[in-house]
Amino acid sequence: MYPQTTTDGVFNSNAMEKKLNKELADVVMWALGRKGVSMRQIQKHFHMGNRAAEVMDELFQMNIVAEKFSNQPRAVLPCCYDDLPTEAIGFLERHGYSLEHIQDAFNARGSSEL
């Protein structure tokens, strides 16, 4: 998908930013349902290339995943809704995820693979 342009041909960075933020929110929700995530898993599941490294950095900054350790998948830090940083909850809610969606993601964790 290409960024939207205005009538003068300038890229609408706001539209691209919204798309990238929604994509990040989707990755956060997916990660919450797992015990650990790797860049390769993000690339494969979300069909993204090099952006997966940026997404992983953003997950780390949001306190969703632990610091990198060797070549192992990074541990997902929040174990339940109460462990999620307030900022992360607000971010997810702004992108269409309700409390029930978030709790469902945690509930899926028991049945997901690393």
CYANA upper distance limits for C-alpha pairs under 8 A (distance plus 0.5 A):
  3 PRO  CA     11 PHE  CA      6.76
  3 PRO  CA     12 ASN  CA      6.93
  3 PRO  CA     13 SER  CA      7.85
  3 PRO  CA     15 ALA  CA      7.33
  3 PRO  CA     16 MET  CA      6.18
  4 GLN  CA     11 PHE  CA      6.56
  4 GLN  CA     12 ASN  CA      5.89
  4 GLN  CA     15 ALA  CA      7.17
  4 GLN  CA     16 MET  CA      8.09
  5 THR  CA      9 GLY  CA      5.82
  5 THR  CA     10 VAL  CA      6.01
  5 THR  CA     11 PHE  CA      5.07
  5 THR  CA     12 ASN  CA      5.82
  6 THR  CA     10 VAL  CA      6.11
  6 THR  CA     11 PHE  CA      7.04
  6 THR  CA     12 ASN  CA      6.94
 12 ASN  CA     16 MET  CA      7.28
 13 SER  CA     17 GLU  CA      6.41
 14 ASN  CA     18 LYS  CA      6.69
 15 ALA  CA     19 LYS  CA      6.85
 16 MET  CA     20 LEU  CA      6.72
 17 GLU  CA     21 ASN  CA      6.53
 18 LYS  CA     22 LYS  CA      6.59
 19 LYS  CA     23 GLU  CA      6.68
 20 LEU  CA     24 LEU  CA      6.65
 21 ASN  CA     25 ALA  CA      6.65
 21 ASN  CA     95 HIS  CA      8.33
 22 LYS  CA     26 ASP  CA      6.71
 22 LYS  CA     95 HIS  CA      6.47
 23 GLU  CA     27 VAL  CA      6.83
 24 LEU  CA     28 VAL  CA      6.66
 24 LEU  CA     55 VAL  CA      7.22
 25 ALA  CA     29 MET  CA      6.75
 25 ALA  CA     91 PHE  CA      7.81
 25 ALA  CA     92 LEU  CA      6.29
 25 ALA  CA     95 HIS  CA      7.11
 26 ASP  CA     30 TRP  CA      6.70
 27 VAL  CA     31 ALA  CA      6.50
 27 VAL  CA     42 ILE  CA      8.04
 27 VAL  CA     46 PHE  CA      8.38
 28 VAL  CA     32 LEU  CA      6.67
 28 VAL  CA     59 LEU  CA      7.63
 28 VAL  CA     64 ILE  CA      7.91
 29 MET  CA     33 GLY  CA      7.33
 29 MET  CA    102 ILE  CA      7.33
 29 MET  CA    105 ALA  CA      6.83
 30 TRP  CA     34 ARG  CA      7.64
 30 TRP  CA    105 ALA  CA      7.57
 31 ALA  CA     35 LYS  CA      8.24
 31 ALA  CA     36 GLY  CA      7.86
 31 ALA  CA     37 VAL  CA      7.07
 31 ALA  CA     64 ILE  CA      8.40
 31 ALA  CA     76 VAL  CA      7.40
 32 LEU  CA     64 ILE  CA      8.27
 32 LEU  CA     76 VAL  CA      7.32
 32 LEU  CA     78 PRO  CA      7.80
 32 LEU  CA     79 CYS  CA      8.41
 32 LEU  CA    102 ILE  CA      8.35
 32 LEU  CA    105 ALA  CA      6.22
 32 LEU  CA    106 PHE  CA      6.26
 32 LEU  CA    109 ARG  CA      7.73
 33 GLY  CA    105 ALA  CA      5.06
 33 GLY  CA    106 PHE  CA      5.50
 33 GLY  CA    107 ASN  CA      7.55
 33 GLY  CA    108 ALA  CA      5.72
 33 GLY  CA    109 ARG  CA      4.72
 33 GLY  CA    110 GLY  CA      8.47
 33 GLY  CA    112 SER  CA      7.38
 34 ARG  CA     76 VAL  CA      7.39
 34 ARG  CA    106 PHE  CA      8.35
 34 ARG  CA    108 ALA  CA      8.17
 34 ARG  CA    109 ARG  CA      5.45
 34 ARG  CA    110 GLY  CA      8.45
 34 ARG  CA    112 SER  CA      6.39
 34 ARG  CA    113 GLU  CA      7.18
 34 ARG  CA    114 LEU  CA      6.53
 35 LYS  CA     75 ALA  CA      6.44
 35 LYS  CA     76 VAL  CA      5.83
 35 LYS  CA    109 ARG  CA      7.19
 35 LYS  CA    112 SER  CA      8.43
 35 LYS  CA    113 GLU  CA      8.03
 35 LYS  CA    114 LEU  CA      6.04
 36 GLY  CA     65 VAL  CA      8.20
 36 GLY  CA     73 PRO  CA      5.95
 36 GLY  CA     74 ARG  CA      5.67
 36 GLY  CA     75 ALA  CA      4.72
 36 GLY  CA     76 VAL  CA      5.55
 36 GLY  CA    114 LEU  CA      5.65
 37 VAL  CA     41 GLN  CA      6.96
 37 VAL  CA     42 ILE  CA      7.85
 37 VAL  CA     65 VAL  CA      8.33
 37 VAL  CA     73 PRO  CA      5.42
 37 VAL  CA     74 ARG  CA      5.80
 37 VAL  CA     75 ALA  CA      7.13
 37 VAL  CA     76 VAL  CA      7.52
 37 VAL  CA    114 LEU  CA      7.15
 38 SER  CA     42 ILE  CA      6.94
 38 SER  CA     56 MET  CA      8.46
 38 SER  CA     72 GLN  CA      7.88
 38 SER  CA     73 PRO  CA      4.93
 38 SER  CA     74 ARG  CA      6.54
 39 MET  CA     43 GLN  CA      6.63
 39 MET  CA     52 ALA  CA      6.20
 39 MET  CA     53 ALA  CA      6.80
 39 MET  CA     56 MET  CA      7.05
 39 MET  CA     73 PRO  CA      8.40
 40 ARG  CA     44 LYS  CA      6.58
 40 ARG  CA     52 ALA  CA      8.28
 41 GLN  CA     45 HIS  CA      6.40
 42 ILE  CA     46 PHE  CA      6.24
 42 ILE  CA     47 HIS  CA      8.16
 42 ILE  CA     48 MET  CA      7.91
 42 ILE  CA     52 ALA  CA      6.64
 43 GLN  CA     47 HIS  CA      5.78
 43 GLN  CA     48 MET  CA      5.23
 43 GLN  CA     49 GLY  CA      6.28
 43 GLN  CA     50 ASN  CA      8.46
 43 GLN  CA     52 ALA  CA      6.27
 44 LYS  CA     48 MET  CA      7.56
 48 MET  CA     52 ALA  CA      6.81
 50 ASN  CA     54 GLU  CA      8.11
 51 ARG  CA     55 VAL  CA      6.74
 52 ALA  CA     56 MET  CA      6.56
 53 ALA  CA     57 ASP  CA      6.80
 54 GLU  CA     58 GLU  CA      6.72
 55 VAL  CA     59 LEU  CA      6.66
 56 MET  CA     60 PHE  CA      6.75
 56 MET  CA     65 VAL  CA      8.46
 57 ASP  CA     61 GLN  CA      6.73
 58 GLU  CA     62 MET  CA      6.63
 59 LEU  CA     63 ASN  CA      6.81
 59 LEU  CA     64 ILE  CA      5.67
 59 LEU  CA     65 VAL  CA      6.28
 60 PHE  CA     64 ILE  CA      6.28
 60 PHE  CA     65 VAL  CA      5.50
 60 PHE  CA     66 ALA  CA      6.71
 60 PHE  CA     67 GLU  CA      7.24
 62 MET  CA     85 PRO  CA      8.11
 62 MET  CA     87 GLU  CA      8.37
 62 MET  CA     88 ALA  CA      7.04
 63 ASN  CA     77 LEU  CA      7.37
 63 ASN  CA     85 PRO  CA      7.83
 64 ILE  CA     76 VAL  CA      6.22
 64 ILE  CA     77 LEU  CA      5.97
 64 ILE  CA     78 PRO  CA      6.87
 64 ILE  CA     84 LEU  CA      8.21
 65 VAL  CA     74 ARG  CA      6.39
 65 VAL  CA     75 ALA  CA      6.02
 65 VAL  CA     76 VAL  CA      4.94
 65 VAL  CA     77 LEU  CA      5.86
 66 ALA  CA     74 ARG  CA      6.09
 66 ALA  CA     75 ALA  CA      5.87
 66 ALA  CA     76 VAL  CA      6.91
 66 ALA  CA     77 LEU  CA      6.73
 67 GLU  CA     74 ARG  CA      7.27
 68 LYS  CA     72 GLN  CA      8.13
 68 LYS  CA     73 PRO  CA      8.38
 68 LYS  CA     74 ARG  CA      6.48
 69 PHE  CA     73 PRO  CA      8.45
 69 PHE  CA     74 ARG  CA      7.61
 73 PRO  CA    114 LEU  CA      8.24
 77 LEU  CA     83 ASP  CA      8.46
 78 PRO  CA     82 ASP  CA      8.47
 78 PRO  CA     83 ASP  CA      5.32
 78 PRO  CA     84 LEU  CA      6.08
 79 CYS  CA     83 ASP  CA      6.75
 79 CYS  CA    106 PHE  CA      7.57
 80 CYS  CA     84 LEU  CA      7.56
 80 CYS  CA    103 GLN  CA      7.91
 80 CYS  CA    106 PHE  CA      6.59
 81 TYR  CA    102 ILE  CA      7.54
 81 TYR  CA    103 GLN  CA      6.81
 81 TYR  CA    106 PHE  CA      8.01
 84 LEU  CA     88 ALA  CA      6.95
 84 LEU  CA     89 ILE  CA      7.12
 85 PRO  CA     89 ILE  CA      7.02
 86 THR  CA     90 GLY  CA      6.76
 87 GLU  CA     91 PHE  CA      6.58
 88 ALA  CA     92 LEU  CA      6.67
 89 ILE  CA     93 GLU  CA      6.64
 90 GLY  CA     94 ARG  CA      6.61
 91 PHE  CA     95 HIS  CA      7.03
 92 LEU  CA     96 GLY  CA      7.05
 92 LEU  CA     97 TYR  CA      5.84
 92 LEU  CA     98 SER  CA      8.12
 93 GLU  CA     97 TYR  CA      5.30
 93 GLU  CA     98 SER  CA      6.26
 93 GLU  CA     99 LEU  CA      8.43
 97 TYR  CA    101 HIS  CA      6.19
 97 TYR  CA    102 ILE  CA      7.27
 98 SER  CA    102 ILE  CA      6.88
 99 LEU  CA    103 GLN  CA      6.64
100 GLU  CA    104 ASP  CA      6.51
101 HIS  CA    105 ALA  CA      6.82
102 ILE  CA    106 PHE  CA      7.12
103 GLN  CA    107 ASN  CA      6.69
104 ASP  CA    108 ALA  CA      6.67
105 ALA  CA    109 ARG  CA      7.21
106 PHE  CA    110 GLY  CA      8.49
108 ALA  CA    112 SER  CA      6.89
